[in-house]
Amino acid sequence: MSKEFIPKHRGTVTEVLPNAEFRVESDMSYPGDKRPAPLSTQVVRCYSAGKLRQNRIFIAISDRVEFEYPLGSAVGRIIRRLP
């Protein structure tokens, strides 16, 4: 069974919420993304992925992150912090 295609996006953390959740302002959509075009300034609520929690990677306001935002979901998942 193949994995479902989950689009990845990049953005900037604008707010830190309780329970390792963040508000992320999306910068752009990746090529091959099937979402409607005006995603460029959408604010998405995201949580940090398991590997970020395991390795205690700290995410602060104004950090650049890469996150997955599945179709039909209200919450994204931060998969890595960008340099």
Steps between C-alpha positions, in 0.01 A plus 500: 500500500647836399514806721262784437650815346530763774597845372789675674520874553742750648412778735586716798388440858289797611371380838585229753197321649480253793571127454772542235264664251578801283337740258694499174458748216547313173735664247434301186374170370731235362491385138247223450279631778132439424366775726344819363754767407446766770679311778778756503393680820290238677554456875498134605496345848776237522645261755857375517571153363627213714868526398505869592362415843731200548810704419371803695534738207394845617272703272455872571311789345635609158667160433470368145345152492386237252163345571257246357140608457282206387197566281182518705681553828476799732844450660847471345813327628841670520753252367821706514649836589678676217833683535 
